[in-house]
Amino acid sequence: VQLQASGGGLVQPGGSLRLSCVTSISIFRFSTMGWYRQAPGKERELVAAITSVGFTNYADFVKGRFTISRDGAKNTVYLQMNSLKPEDTAVYYCRAYGKFEFWGQGTQVTVSS
């Protein structure tokens, strides 16, 4: 199973980005898919997750700004990030888990003026 994350980049504070995570098999084969992030010197942390039945969960620091969604036909999970702040700067990873766990390679998000 492969997960391919993309969509990161450099954006100014207040800007938006949309991350994509494409899986090599149906996303509904996983009980949950999530986005995590890791900033330099910090531990990896959950940003948002979505279950196979569509329940979503967000970290408090992104509620109201980020939205996780999915497109089953494209085997893709998205993370729409709005009102970005410098503290959102990190490498963002997608994770798929159920019976097994899989991680994507990460995509860098840098929020800076």
N, C-alpha and C positions, 0 to 999 in steps of 0.2 A: 504494500500500500504506500502510495506517495501523496504528499501534501505539498502544493506549490503556492507559497504566499507571494503577493505582489501588491504594488500600489503605494509603497512608501515614497518619501521624498522630503524636500525642504519646503516648508510653508511658513508664512508669517503668522504671528499671534493673531487669533481670531479667524484664521483661515480654516479650510476644510480639506480632508482627504478621504478617499474610500479605499480600503484594503480589500483584497480578494484572496480567498483560499480555495484552490481547486483540488479536489481529491481524485484519485485514480479509480475509485469505486463509488457507488452510490452513497451520498451523505447519510441516507436513512439506515445504512448498515451500522451506524454508530449511535450509541445512546445519547451522546452529547458531543457538540463541537464548540470549541471556545477560542477566544483570543486572549493571549497573555502578553505581557511586556516585561522587558528587563532593561533598566537604566544602568549606566556605568556605576559599579560599586554597590548595586542594590540587588536584592533577590528578585527572581521572576515572580510576577503577581498576576492574578486573574483580572482581566478587564471586563469581559462579557462572555456569556455562554448561551447556547440554545440547545434544547433537547430535541429528540426525534419527533416529539409531538408538538413542538413549537413553544414550549415554555422558555422564557428568557430570564437571565439574571445578570445584573450589572454591579460592578464595584461602585461604591458610593462616590468616588472621585470622578466618575464619568456619567453619572445619572443626569439625564436631561441634555447631554451633549453628544453622546455616542449611541448608535443604534446597530444592533446585530440583526442580520437577516439572512435568508438563504434562497437559493434557486435550485430545486431538486433536479430540474431538467439539465442544468449545467454543472451539477455536482459542485456547487460553489457556495461558500458562506462569505458574507460581506461584513465589514465593519465600517459604517459611515461615521466619520469623526468630524464634528463641527465645533466651532468656538475653541479651537485648539490653543493650548497654553504652552509656554516653554517647558513646564514640568511634565508635559506629555511626551517629551523627547525620550525615545527608547527604541530598542529593537522589538518589533512586534512579531509574535509567533502564533500560528494556529495549531490547535491540538484537537485530535479526534480520539475519542475513547469509548469503549464498550467492554467487550471481552479483552481486547488488547488496547494499547495506547500508541498513538503515532503523533509525531511532531513535524511541522514544516520547518523550512530553513531560516525563517525570519526575514523581516523587511524593515529597513531603518526609517524611522520617522524623526525628523528634526524640525522643531518649532523655534524659529529665531527670526529676529528682524535684521 
